[in-house]
Amino acid sequence: MKIKALFFGIAKDLCGSQELLLDIPENMSIGQFESFLCEKFSGLNDISNFAFAANETFVKRDYQIKNNDVIALLPPVSGG
């Protein structure tokens, strides 16, 4: 199935792009997608601290990704 992945902050730098079109297996959860991304982009070793959104809504790791979803990977925000 096809999805659009959006990367923000350091994730954009680690993946080399702000946006990628990806072909992923059917019935993949966000948790499984997290592992998929770690295999594809070795720099994402702290991905467990990132938040995910599907179609502009924050989702948990058990969310089942659907065909044509837009999945955003959002790094933790810090600052003073």
For each residue, the residues with C-beta under 8 A, 3 or more apart:
1: 23 24 25 26 28 65 66 67 68
2: 21 22 23 24 67 68
3: 21 22 24 65 67 68 69 70 71
4: 19 20 21 22 68 69 70 71
5: 19 20 21 22 37 70 71 72 73
6: 18 19 70 71 72 73
7: 11 12 14 15 17 18 19 20 72 73
8: 11 12 18 72 73 74 75
9: 12 13 74 75
10: 13 14 75
11: 7 8 14 15 44 50 73 74 75
12: 7 8 9 15 17 18
13: 9 10 16
14: 7 10 11 41 43 44
15: 7 11 12 20 37 41 43 44
16: 13
17: 7 12 20
18: 6 7 8 12
19: 4 5 6 7
20: 4 5 7 15 17
21: 2 3 4 5
22: 2 3 4 5
23: 1 2
24: 1 2 3 28 33 36 65
25: 1 28
26: 1
27: 64
28: 1 24 25 32 33 36 64 65
29: 32 33 61 62 63 64 65
30: 33 34 52 54 59 60 61 62 63 65 71
31: 34 35 61 62
32: 28 29 35 36
33: 24 28 29 30 36 37 52 65 71
34: 30 31 37 38 47 48 52 61
35: 31 32 38 39
36: 24 28 32 33 39 40
37: 5 15 33 34 40 41 44 47 73
38: 34 35 41 42 44 45 47
39: 35 36
40: 36 37
41: 14 15 37 38 44
42: 38 45
43: 14 15
44: 11 14 15 37 38 41 47
45: 38 42
46: 49 50
47: 34 37 38 44 50 73
48: 34
49: 46 75 76
50: 11 46 47 73 74 75 76
51: 58 73 74 76
52: 30 33 34 58 59 61 63 71 72 73 74
53: 56 57 58 59 71 72 74
54: 30 57 59 63 65 69 70 71 72
55: 69 70
56: 53 70 72
57: 53 54
58: 51 52 53
59: 30 52 53 54 63
60: 30 63
61: 29 30 31 34 52
62: 29 30 31
63: 29 30 52 54 59 60
64: 27 28 29
65: 1 3 24 28 29 30 33 54 69 71
66: 1 69
67: 1 2 3
68: 1 2 3 4
69: 3 4 54 55 65 66
70: 3 4 5 6 54 55 56
71: 3 4 5 6 30 33 52 53 54 65
72: 5 6 7 8 52 53 54 56
73: 5 6 7 8 11 37 47 50 51 52
74: 8 9 11 50 51 52 53
75: 8 9 10 11 49 50
76: 49 50 51
77:
78:
79:
80:
